[in-house]
Amino acid sequence: MIKTLSGLYNEILVATATHNVFSVQVIISLCYLLALCLSIFRALNDKELLSDFLSIAVVVSKYMLTTLLMEKALIFLAESKRGDLAQNVYLALCGFGVLSVIILYRLHVRFSYKYGELFFTVVRLTLALSVINFIIWVKFVVLDIQEGFAVLHYLYSFTVLYISCVLGVVMLFPKILNTKLGDVLSLRLPRGAL
């Protein structure tokens, strides 16, 4: 079973200079763009909270910028063969995540006095993604462990893919956050659990 999961990981999620398949990331990007278009449409018809619209706009912008950053890192890696320098992209991804949370908060302070459930979900998941990017950066750059702890790579890939998919679902259907499924998807403790 581990070999099967490892094979799927290497086939679908590993980014290499010669990896030219229609990837899961493209599907997630299209889902994010659809969520933004639906959010604009709902906002024009006064059926969308300003908080939800701001949250979706920031997530989509961050995702597109980080996708371009990763594309540049892959091009740099293919041309220069300097993987040690390209690994600093994880620190940049961590910084983008924290910066997007700060921007999202500042936009809410400036334009929206109501914080929707999507805002808190976006903040929670984006910060979790930033932490996992920072952990991978520390492993690769600070500790200089390139091959060891393979389970960390699988955990990283699963976490990134899970958070990206969950953000896509909750941005397409923000009302799902008011259900128990929304609690499970967004890694939120059920109300009254503590």
N, C-alpha and C positions, 0 to 999 in steps of 0.2 A: 504494500500500500504506500509506503514511504517512497519507493521508486516511482510509482505512478504519479504521486503528488510532485515529486522532484522533476519528473519529465514534463508535467504540465507547467510547472514554474519556469523551467528553462525554455519551453516552447512559446509561452504566451507573454510572460512578464519580464524576462531578461532583455534589457536594451543593449544592443550591440551596434557596431557601425554598419553591419550588413543586414540588420533586422528590418525587412521591408514589408511586413504583413499589416493588414488592416487591424489595428490593435484595439484593445479594450479602451485605451485612453481616448481614441477618436470617438468611440460611442459615448463615453462620458462627456467629452467636449460638446457633442451634439445635444446631449441631454441638458447640459448646463445652458447652452444657447436657447434651447426650447423653453427652459424654465424662465430665462430672462424675458423672452418674447411674451410668454403667457403672463408674467408679472406686469409687464408694461401694459398689456391688454386689460388685465384686471384692474390696474391702477387707473387707467383712463375711464373705466366704467365704475369707479369708486367701489370696487369689491376687493381691494387689496389694502392691507395696512401699510403705511409708509415705512414702518419698521421692517416688514417683510421685503418690500421692494429694495430698500437700502441694503439689507443683508444679502439678497440675491445678487444685486449689482456688484457688491464688493467681492463676493465669492467668485463670480464669473470673471471679473477683472483679474483677480489674483491667480485664478487657474490658468487663464490665457497667458499672463505674463510668466508664470512659472513653467508653462509648457514651452514657451519660446526660449526661456533660460536653459531648460533641459536639451532642447534641440541644438542650441549653440554649444552646450557642453559636449554633446555627442559629435558634432562637427569638429570641434577642437580636438577631441580624443582621436577621431579618425585621421585628422591631418597631422597632428603632432606626436601621437602615440605616447603622450604624457599623462597617464592615468592618475599619477600622484597629484597633479595640479587640478585635474578635472573633479577629483573627489571633494574639493572645496565647495562644489555646487550644493552639497547637503547643508552646509552652514548658510549659504545664501537662501535656500528654501526655508530653513528655519527662520531666518530674518524676515523673509517675505510674509510668512505666516503671522509672526508677532506684529509686524507693521500693518498687516491687513486688519488685525483685531483692533489695533490702536485707531486706525482710520475709521473702521466701522463704529467704534465707540464715539469718536469725535463727530462723525456725521449724525449719530443719534442725539448727541447733546445739542448739536446745532439745529437740526431740522425736525426731530421727532421726540416728543416727550413721553411716548409710550414705547416700552420695550416688549416686542412680541416674543412668542415662544421660539420662533425661528432664530431670532437674535441670539438667545442663550445657547441654542443648539449649535449654531455656527461658531460661536466663541469657544464652546467646549470642544468641539471636534477639530477646529483649526489649531487650538493650543495643543491638543493631543498629537496632531500631525507634526507640529513644530518640535515637540519633545522627542518624537521618534526620529525626526530628521537630525536633531542635535546628537542623539545617541549614536546614530550611524556615523556622523561626522567624527565624533570622538573616537569611535572604534577605528575608522580608517586613517584619520590624520593625526590625532593626538597620540593614540596608543600604537599606531602603525601595525594593526593586525589586519592583514589582507585576506588570508584564507580561512582562518579559524572562526569558530562560532557560526557555522552555516545556518543554524536555527535562527539566528538573529536576522539573516537575510530573508528567510521565509516569513518570519514575523513582521519584518518591515514591509515586505511586498503585500502581505495580506492586510496589514493595517492601512496602508496607503490606499489599496484598492477598496477596502471596506468603507473607509471614511469618504472616499470620492463617490462611491455608489450611494451611500446613505445621504450625502449632501444632495446628490442629484434627485433622489426620490423625495426628500422632504422639501426641496425647492419646487419641484413640480406639483406636489400636493402638500402645502403647508398645514392644512387642517389635520393631516395624519398625526401631527405632533400632540394633538389633544386626546389620543387614544393610547391604549396599552401597547399597541404595536409601535407607536411613536416613542414610547418610553424605552422599549427594547432596542429599536433601531438607533436612537440617539444616545445610547449608553447612559440614560438617566435613571436614577433610582425611582421606584414608584412612590407616589405621594404618600407620606406617612410612614415610610419604611424606616426612618431613623427616629 
